[in-house]
Amino acid sequence: MRNITIVGSGYVGMANATMLAKYNNVTILDIDADRVNLINDNKSTVEDSYIQEYLDSEPLQLWATTDQQDAYEDADWVIIATPTDYDETKNYFNTDSVQSCIRDCIEYNPEAHIVIKSTIPVGFIHSMQVKFGKFDILFSPEFLREGTALRDCLRPDRIVIGDKTVVGKEFADIVQESIIMIYPEAPVYYTGKKEAESIKLFSNTYLAMRVAFFNELDMYAESLELNSKDIIKGVTSDPRIGKGYNNPSFGYGGYCFPKDTKQLLANFRKQRIPNQLIKSIVYANENRKDWITNKILQCDGVSVVGIHRLVMKSGSDNYRSSAIQDIIQQLTDNKVKVIIYEPNISTSLFMGCVVETNHKKFKKLSDLIVTNRIDSTLDDVIDKTYTRDIFHDN
């Protein structure tokens, strides 16, 4: 049985750890002691019912620690799943956490193979191999969704391995072993390093493009007082177009789409490659948030705007970089009083706005309730709710 260390216990790290721990000894390394304690108490660090179900029902070899030496020294494989936020000033991913993990791994265990799951810029793997003189560092991108992370890991559309050597083949075998009883037909694509890095960025940018496209369709319909739902259903009934990512929203957000689209655009600009579509995807998202803000500002008799949930989608507890936060900022810049209902926030203020923990009181205090995704708890105040959620799904 192999020893695998996974660095980071967010959606990617937690889902991969749970998947791999059935057939391997898995250690999660995290700097957050509270998260480590959760894992060692057999609890998921993220909101994902399938992960918790798996933890409760499957015989897993899984534990967590904050101690680097304990995590690295006996590992055969180290999987890095730490955040790589986009640095707006440098127009580049901040890969400091990934580089730090590589350095620490080599210090404690230079023989361990390293797999990067964090989203990285094109050319990063090659630069790390040269920098550290270690050539068994590879990239294998993830395509999972928040809220269904483990399910996506166990039933992947494809497994991409940015390595064509025996090391890449061995890692693919490890993944396939973990899912073979559930999804044995998962295709594996072996590519070069830069090709794998490009696959991740272009995949997420394409999905962001779909979000932006249907948001602009919705803006057109809303402006002309047309039925947006009927138009979208008619358009997406064409099998060449399909129904995925067709539900209008306040803009794409979350952990991946905003930073990946900006990084890809930065790559185009750095290489001086002409582009119109890629930059339009980025700009269209900003335009959508401006549009939503203006629609809210145009509502009469509104003294208090209530923001119902910061999370981007149901079944998720992550509100990082959610589109609604930019809308909140624009509203407060326009001197609008905003209150927020978000059960995942433990503080009394967020972005300078009061966080109201009592749902009934929140609904009573709000003159207008704004929500990216509607749910049944708002049925009694639907007449004062603003949303562009047409299909009531994610």
C-alpha positions, -999 to +999 in steps of 0.1 A: +000+000+000+014+034-010+019+063+013+004+095-002+005+130+013-019+156+001-011+192+009-042+213+014-077+203+026-099+225+004-123+210-021-095+195-043-074+182-015-103+168+005-120+151-024-087+135-037-078+124-002-111+107+003-110+090-031-074+077-026-076+066+010-095+035+002-065+018-014-036+039+000-024+053+033-032+090+029-020+119+051-034+154+047-010+182+056-027+215+064-015+246+083-050+250+099-052+230+131-090+232+132-092+216+098-068+189+109-089+181+139-120+179+118-104+153+095-091+133+124-126+133+138-138+119+105-154+151+093-152+168+060-136+203+059-159+214+030-196+212+023-200+181+002-225+155+013-209+127-007-175+132+010-191+129+044-210+099+033-178+083+021-160+091+053-188+075+073-193+044+052-159+034+037-129+019+054-104+046+047-068+050+058-069+088+063-054+111+089-042+147+090-014+167+106+001+201+107+036+186+111+056+188+078+081+161+087+054+136+097+036+143+064+066+142+040+092+118+053+076+085+044+055+096+014+059+078-019+038+105-036+030+141-026+000+158-041-001+196-038-036+212-037-029+246-022-045+279-034-029+299-063-047+332-063-044+356-092-022+386-085-038+416-102-006+437-099+017+412-115-009+397-139+002+363-128-008+334-105+007+337-070+023+302-069+043+309-037+024+282-017+031+256-043+068+264-046+070+263-008+055+229-007+079+216-034+108+230-014+096+214+018+090+181+002+125+179-013+140+189+021+123+161+040+119+135+012+137+141-021+127+107-035+089+114-033+071+120-067+053+153-067+019+159-084+005+194-087-033+198-086-033+235-080-041+256-111-008+270-124+004+292-153+016+276-185+053+267-182+053+264-144+061+227-142+091+231-165+104+260-144+101+240-112+119+210-126+148+233-136+148+253-104+148+223-081+167+198-104+138+174-099+121+160-129+094+138-114+072+169-107+041+166-129+008+184-133-026+166-133-054+191-135-087+187-117-121+195-132-143+190-102-172+213-090-178+226-055-205+207-037-199+176-059-162+174-057-158+137-046-185+126-071-166+143-099-133+127-087-149+092-088-166+098-121-142+120-141-149+131-177-112+125-183-080+120-164-053+144-177-016+135-169+009+161-180+037+135-182+044+107-207+070+089-186+066+058-164+060+083-135+029+097-152+017+062-160+021+051-124+001+081-111-027+073-136-028+038-123-032+050-088-062+071-098-078+044-119-074+019-091-094+042-068-123+046-092-123+013-112-152-002-093-173+029-099-162+042-133-138+019-151-142+036-185-127+069-175-104+080-204-068+089-196-049+115-217-011+117-214+002+151-226+032+173-223+036+196-193+025+228-210-003+211-228-018+199-195-014+233-180-032+248-211-060+222-209-070+235-174-070+272-183-088+267-216-114+244-201-124+268-174-123+298-198-147+280-221-171+273-193-168+310-182-176+319-218-208+300-216-218+317-184-210+351-200-229+342-232-262+333-214-258+362-191-257+386-221-286+367-236-305+374-204-296+411-205-310+413-240-342+396-230-346+417-198-340+449-217-367+441-243-391+424-218-387+390-235-390+356-218-354+347-212-363+312-202-381+304-234-352+318-255-326+298-236-346+266-238-350+270-275-313+278-280-300+249-259-323+223-273-298+222-302-275+193-293-245+211-307-250+237-280-264+217-251-278+227-218-248+230-195-240+263-178-270+280-192-287+294-161-283+332-159-264+345-128-249+376-114-216+367-131-192+338-129-172+337-097-158+313-072-123+300-069-115+291-105-132+310-133-122+346-124-085+338-119-081+313-147-097+336-173-074+364-163-043+342-163-051+329-198-056+365-210-023+375-194-006+345-212-020+358-245-007+393-238+027+382-226+033+362-258+017+390-279-009+367-294-038+385-309-071+378-292-106+392-290-127+364-275-105+357-244-104+393-232-142+397-240-149+369-216-132+388-188-148+421-197-183+406-202-182+394-166-175+428-152-202+443-175-227+418-161-221+428-125-224+465-135-257+456-152-271+438-121-260+467-098-278+492-120-310+471-121-310+471-083-303+508-080-333+515-104-357+498-079-380+524-063-387+527-026-357+506-015-338+518+016-323+484+026-310+458+002-307+423+016-281+400+001-293+365+004-262+342+005-227+350-007-220+315-020-222+311-057-243+279-058-263+256-036-245+228-019-213+249-015-199+267+015-174+287-005-181+324-012-145+334-021-145+357-052-183+353-056-198+378-080-222+392-054-193+407-035-185+431-063-222+440-065-222+447-027-192+470-032-209+489-060-241+493-039-222+506-008-202+529-031-236+543-041-245+548-004-271+520-004-276+503+030-269+466+026-274+437+050-263+401+044-277+367+053-249+341+051-249+312+076-212+304+067-201+338+082-194+339+119-186+377+121-211+404+126-198+425+097-187+416+062-174+442+038-187+468+062-222+455+061-242+440+089-246+402+088-280+392+100-281+357+113-318+355+119-335+346+086-369+359+095-355+391+107-334+394+076-364+391+054-384+416+074-356+442+074-350+440+037-369+462+013-354+443-016-338+408-014-311+401-039-301+365-045-280+348-071-297+314-066-332+313-052-345+286-028-378+278-011-370+298+020-378+329+000-412+318-013-430+340+012-411+371+000-408+364-037-426+396-045-397+416-032-369+394-044-346+402-073-328+373-091-320+361-126-321+325-115-344+310-142-339+272-139-334+271-102-303+250-105-266+257-105 
